[in-house]
Amino acid sequence: MQLQHEKFLNTVRGKAMVGHATPEELMKVFGHIDALENLLDEADEDDAFGSEGWRHAAGLD
């Protein structure tokens, strides 16, 4: 799991809108999302998003 640059994410977003994103590109985007979730989970240890965590604060629980 690795964070991706905004330019890459925007390129894949555009390609996906017209059906041209490759499975490898899409997997990199999912890896980016996983990496972001890990960073948010680490911040939960400091109650950065309240006592119930970022998923609760975002309405995802």
Secondary structure, DSSP 8 states (H G I E B T S, - for coil): -----HHHHHHHHHHHHTT---HHHHHHHHHHHHHHHHHHHHHHTTTTT-TT-HHHHTT--
